[in-house]
Amino acid sequence: MSTLKADTIVASDGTSPATLTKQSPAKAWGHFEGGVSATLGDSFGTSSLVYVSTGKYTANLSNAMSNVNYCGNMNATDTSVCSPIASGYTTSSFQFGIRSSAMGFIDKDDTTYTINGDLA
């Protein structure tokens, strides 16, 4: 059996990033229990999670995105409404909020997020 070890994979020209043609994996994701002491239970591509205020969080990314036009998705338990906070998008962090059905920000357990797009 052979082992392939690499720190960087590039296209055949030797400088361009390799292109994924069959898939577009998430560049970052995380799972946490909401609240003031929110900490990541598991994550990928996330350097830290910050509690901003009730129901609002910022995921700091381990690797910067190429621009702010990436896609951030969130999910929380029950019938919560999750949404990105438009002013909270940067290439290195993503702010999002969880709202109740009455649209007030709330802390929820079992909250998840994914970030899809191109890395810088």
N, C-alpha and C positions, 0 to 999 in steps of 0.2 A: 504494500500500500504506500502511496506517495503522500506527502504533506506539502501543501502550498501555503507559504507565509508571505504576506505582503503588507506594507504600510500604506502604499498608494497604488491604485490601479488607474491607468490612463488609456486613452484610445491608441490605436496603432500609430498615430503620428507622433506619439511620445510626449505630447504636452496637453492635449485636450482631455477633459474628464471623460471617462467611459460612459456610454449611453445605455440606459436600461430600456430595452424595447418591449419586454414582455410584462413589466411590472413597474409600479411606482410606489415604493414602500414609504411608510410614514417616516418623516425626518425626526420627529419627536412625539412622544406620547407619555401619559402619566395617569396614575390612579391615586386618589387620596380621599380621606375622610374630611369633610368640610368643617370650618370653624377657625377660631383664633389660633389654635395649635395645629393647623393643617400641615401635615408633613406627607411627603410622597411615600406611599406604600411600595410602589414599583414605578419605574420610569425608564425611558430611553431618550437620549438627546436633550435631557433637561438638567441644567446645573443646579437649579433651586426653584422652589415655589414660595411665593410671598403672599401672605394674607394682607390685602389692601384695606378692606372694610367688610362689613356683613355682606356675604354673597359675592364678593369681588376678589379675584386672585390674579397674580401675574406669574406666568411660567417663564423663567429665564432659560434661554436655549443654550446648549453646550456649543453649538455651531451656528453661526449667523446664516440667515436666509439671504438669497441674492437680492431681494427687494421686499417691499411690504405687501405685495400682491399674492401672498400665499393663502392657503385655505386652513382655517382653524375650526375644528369641530369639538363640541362639548356634549356631555351627557351626564345627567344626575338621576337619582332614584325618583320614584313616584311620578307625578305629573308636572315636574318642574320645567321651566322654560330656560334654556341655556343660550347665551348669546355672546359673541365677541363684543368688546367695547371698542368702537371705531377709533377713538383717540389713543387706544392702548396698543396698537400694532406698531412694532419697530422691527428691524431685521434681527434683533437679538432677544426680543421678549414679546409675549403675547398676553394681553389682559382680557379676561372674560368674566362674565357674571352669571349667577343663577338666580332666577326669579320664581316666585310662587305664581299660581294661576291668577292671583290678583295683581301681579306684576311688581310687587315689592321684592327687593333683594333679600335672599335668605341663604343660610348655610345648610348644606345637605351632605349626607353621607354618600359613599360610593359614587364619587364624581370622577369622571374620566375626560381626557382631551386627547386629540391627535392633531398634528401639524403636517400638512402636505404641501409640497412646493419644491423649488430648486434651492439648493445650498449655494452660498457664495463661493 
